[in-house]
Each structure stands twice: as C-alpha cells, then as structure tokens.
Amino acid sequence: MREVKIGLVGFGNVGRELVRQLLAREYIIAERFSIRFSIVFIADSKGVLYGTPTIRKDLLEKALDVPRGAISSLKGGIRGELACSAVEKVGPDVVVEVTPSVYDLNAPALENVDVALENGADVVLANKAPLALRYEYFMKKAVSLGCRIFFKACIMAGTPLVDFIMYGLRGREIGSLVGILNGTTNYVLGLIEEGLSFREAVKRAVVEGYAEPNYTTDLEGIDLAAKASILYSLSMKPISINNVIIENKIDGSIEEIIKDAKLKRLKVKYVAVLFRNEAPRVKLITLSEENVMAQVKGVQNCVKIRTLDESEMLLMGPGAGRRVTALTLLSDLLLSAHKVRGGRD
Ligand SMILES: NC(=O)c1ccc[n+]([C@@H]2O[C@H](COP(=O)([O-])OP(=O)(O)OC[C@H]3O[C@@H](n4cnc5c(N)ncnc54)[C@H](OP(=O)(O)O)[C@@H]3O)[C@@H](O)[C@H]2O)c1
C-alpha cells in the first residue's frame, strides 16, 4: 500500500466534497489501486489545519461541519497561516487547488501552484485561473521540476474532455473545437427560450443553484474565455485568457436575439470557438434545431472537435456540480499517484 500525502487548498463546495468522496471511497481506492490518500493539511481563506502528521478521519469528519473560514479553529489549526507556508512546512506529494478562480496575476492561487511545484508536489486544479493566465509558464516549470499538473476539473468538470484530448487524441492535431462549456449561461438561454425575461431567467438560475450569486463571470463570458484559453493552450498553442476575444456577453439584448432566432427555427448558444492559428473567441451562435449541439439542455456541456485528419467527434456530459467535480479531482489524484517520483511517464 502506498501512501500519498495531499495538501488541500480551499475548503468550500468542491474541497469539502472531495474530502467526503475520499472518506467514502477509502476502501475501494485501497483495494483497486493499493493507494492510501491522506490529507496533511487543509487551508481556507483564514488559516490552515495541520495533521499529526496526517489529519485523522474523525477530525476530517468534524471539519466537514465547521462554517466557512473556520478550519483553523479546530485542534491543530493555525489562524492567519497561508496555504503556501503549509506546503513548504509539510511537503505534500500533491496539492489540490480549489480556491476561487480569480483572473489576476497576483491571486494567491498562482503563488500556491508555484510553491507546490518548487517543493516537488504535483498539482491538481479545479481553479482555472493559474492555467488561464500562465499555462506555458506553469507547464514548463512542472516539467523542469519533474512534477505534473492535472486540470481535468477546470473544463467540463464532470466529463473527461481534458483526458480525451491529452491521451485519446495524442499524436493527432485538432483543427477546430466548438464548445458549450458554461452551464449557467446555457441554462439561462434555455429559460429565455421558454418565455422568461433575461432578469427572471437569471433570478431563477440563482434560486435553483445553477448560477452563483456572483454570476457576472459567467454572463460576461469570462468563465468561457478561461476555458477557451486552457483548451487552446492544451490543443493548439499556449495563450492567455487576456488574448481570448469576447464577442458577446449575455445581457438584456439576448431576449430579442432569441425571439428572432425562434422565428427562423434556430437555437441560440453561447460558445467558445477555437480555430488553429486564430485567436479563440467567446460568442453567440445560432444552430438549426436538428443540430445535436442545439439540443444540449440546462447545465449539460458539449464540445465538437474536428481533427486535421477530418474526423469529427462530439463529447457531451455534465459540466459542473460539486460531486462530479470532486470525482474528477479524485481521478486526477489517482493519475498523479501513479507517477514515479522524480520522473515523468
Ligand atoms: N463548484 C463547481 O461545480 C466547480 C466546477 C469546476 C470548477 N470549479 C472551480 O473550483 C474552485 C472552487 O469552487 P467552489 O465552488 O468550491 O468555491 P467556494 O465554495 O467558493 O470555495 C472556495 C474555497 O477557497 C477558500 N479560499 C479563498 N481564498 C483562499 C486563499 N487565499 N487561501 C486558501 N483558501 C482560500 C475559501 O475559504 P473560506 O471557506 O474561508 O471562504 C473556500 O473554502 C473554483 O475555482 C471554481 O471555479 C468549481
């Protein structure tokens, strides 16, 4: 049995669900993979909880009940301690970064990834910001330090699009990719199509938990732009979110656009569009009602990929949600655990 030490940075929806899944699947993981994951620290925005040396199961269960920002109030906690200090002190095998996606080069998450790699840890991300801002820098740094960065949960969090491209399409070139990759806006567009106003649709999406109370990153295309930049970097060439062209945002004008499209029996979708050798774009497109992508409903995601050898592929599935996101992080943790330390596979 091999022990893999996890440092968990961020203890909100996704971080907590990951702990629940790790607890629930402990025996299956041990039996199938001969791996025991142990958590050596958990950081939230206010401090860090340390293990002795790992955080015991009963303390993890207790941690799941503490309010936001209170992880350091538990025995072994240090209020005011930063996640990057915890990485340096403990030296985990892998750091899971699930703090909010803040697209600012000074955001703490970027330093967390830097420090993790410098301390020889792999990194597993649901936070999109580090790779949306500095894909090439982090990937090169990881390679030079013999570490790896896994980021399947950043895009289509519940569906393994990143693995599909990274492993399934290895050696083939993607010519274009079109993706419905933001569940919130797809849900809102669907409601407007059913007759709700823009305001009513956004309100309903928040009430039903399909949109965060702060939904502007979704409606302004920033979340889609982040995903577009990571996918472009992965499948074409490295690019920053700042070079993604946001052609449209979702605002009150969408009511008229959808009304016009309906008259022509077309559906409106908000997508990321990637073409090799062109800047990635975020925009509204119209599709005929029969088009498979036009039928993607609610918070489902879907991508259509065309390779340069003229194959067309479609991948559809859940895009977000704490449970599927946590399970995808678990998959990346297992991929990381199979690394031969100090080498690359
Ligand atoms: N939710 C999803 O379905 C989903 C899907 C795919 C990707 N993601 C991405 O996953 C990440 C986490 O999402 P979430 O829904 O779990 O967010 P969340 O509920 O807001 O949780 C964020 C956590 O990060 C902590 N945090 C904030 N700043 C920190 C800092 N400087 N150092 C350490 N911890 C810090 C917060 O601390 P406090 O508890 O003290 O506030 C909180 O525990 C985001 O980047 C999101 O874009 C989410």
The ligand as a Tripos MOL2 file, in Angstrom:
@<TRIPOS>MOLECULE
LIG
   48    52     1     0     0
SMALL
NO_CHARGES

@<TRIPOS>ATOM
      1 N1        -18.3850   24.3030   -7.9490 N.am      1 LIG1
      2 C1        -18.2070   23.6550   -9.1030 C.2       1 LIG1
      3 O1        -19.0540   22.8780   -9.5570 O.2       1 LIG1
      4 C2        -16.9100   23.8130   -9.8390 C.ar      1 LIG1
      5 C3        -16.6930   23.0820  -11.0200 C.ar      1 LIG1
      6 C4        -15.4690   23.2110  -11.6760 C.ar      1 LIG1
      7 C5        -14.5100   24.0740  -11.2030 C.ar      1 LIG1
      8 N2        -14.7790   24.8050  -10.0640 N.ar      1 LIG1
      9 C6        -13.7400   25.6930   -9.5530 C.3       1 LIG1
     10 O2        -13.3120   25.1370   -8.3190 O.3       1 LIG1
     11 C7        -12.9030   26.1830   -7.4380 C.3       1 LIG1
     12 C8        -13.6300   26.0060   -6.1170 C.3       1 LIG1
     13 O3        -15.0300   26.1160   -6.3220 O.3       1 LIG1
     14 P1        -16.0230   26.0830   -5.0650 P.3       1 LIG1
     15 O4        -17.3870   26.0650   -5.6420 O.co2     1 LIG1
     16 O5        -15.5920   25.0360   -4.1070 O.co2     1 LIG1
     17 O6        -15.7140   27.5280   -4.4180 O.3       1 LIG1
     18 P2        -16.0840   28.0210   -2.9580 P.3       1 LIG1
     19 O7        -17.2280   27.2180   -2.4240 O.co2     1 LIG1
     20 O8        -16.1970   29.4920   -3.0120 O.co2     1 LIG1
     21 O9        -14.7950   27.6310   -2.0670 O.3       1 LIG1
     22 C9        -13.5960   28.3010   -2.1900 C.3       1 LIG1
     23 C10       -12.7200   27.9410   -1.0180 C.3       1 LIG1
     24 O10       -11.4560   28.5750   -1.1930 O.3       1 LIG1
     25 C11       -11.0950   29.1960    0.0280 C.3       1 LIG1
     26 N3        -10.1490   30.2860   -0.2070 N.ar      1 LIG1
     27 C12       -10.3590   31.5040   -0.7590 C.ar      1 LIG1
     28 N4         -9.2130   32.2010   -0.8090 N.ar      1 LIG1
     29 C13        -8.2580   31.4000   -0.2620 C.ar      1 LIG1
     30 C14        -6.8810   31.5340   -0.0230 C.ar      1 LIG1
     31 N5         -6.2380   32.6550   -0.3590 N.pl3     1 LIG1
     32 N6         -6.1850   30.5130    0.5590 N.ar      1 LIG1
     33 C15        -6.8290   29.3740    0.9060 C.ar      1 LIG1
     34 N7         -8.1430   29.1800    0.7000 N.ar      1 LIG1
     35 C16        -8.8510   30.1740    0.1180 C.ar      1 LIG1
     36 C17       -12.4050   29.6550    0.6380 C.3       1 LIG1
     37 O11       -12.1770   29.9000    2.0060 O.3       1 LIG1
     38 P3        -13.3580   30.2590    3.0310 P.3       1 LIG1
     39 O12       -14.0240   28.9520    3.3340 O.co2     1 LIG1
     40 O13       -12.6020   30.8160    4.1690 O.co2     1 LIG1
     41 O14       -14.2510   31.2280    2.3280 O.co2     1 LIG1
     42 C18       -13.2480   28.4320    0.3470 C.3       1 LIG1
     43 O15       -13.0130   27.4420    1.3120 O.3       1 LIG1
     44 C19       -13.2020   27.4920   -8.1650 C.3       1 LIG1
     45 O16       -12.0240   27.9620   -8.7530 O.3       1 LIG1
     46 C20       -14.2140   27.1020   -9.2240 C.3       1 LIG1
     47 O17       -14.1400   27.9340  -10.3660 O.3       1 LIG1
     48 C21       -15.9340   24.6880   -9.3710 C.ar      1 LIG1
@<TRIPOS>BOND
     1     1     2 1
     2     2     3 2
     3     2     4 1
     4     4     5 ar
     5     4    48 ar
     6     5     6 ar
     7     6     7 ar
     8     7     8 ar
     9     8     9 1
    10     8    48 ar
    11     9    10 1
    12     9    46 1
    13    10    11 1
    14    11    12 1
    15    11    44 1
    16    12    13 1
    17    13    14 1
    18    14    15 2
    19    14    16 1
    20    14    17 1
    21    17    18 1
    22    18    19 2
    23    18    20 1
    24    18    21 1
    25    21    22 1
    26    22    23 1
    27    23    24 1
    28    23    42 1
    29    24    25 1
    30    25    26 1
    31    25    36 1
    32    26    27 ar
    33    26    35 ar
    34    27    28 ar
    35    28    29 ar
    36    29    30 ar
    37    29    35 ar
    38    30    31 1
    39    30    32 ar
    40    32    33 ar
    41    33    34 ar
    42    34    35 ar
    43    36    37 1
    44    36    42 1
    45    37    38 1
    46    38    39 2
    47    38    40 1
    48    38    41 1
    49    42    43 1
    50    44    45 1
    51    44    46 1
    52    46    47 1
@<TRIPOS>SUBSTRUCTURE
     1 LIG1         1 GROUP 0 **** ****
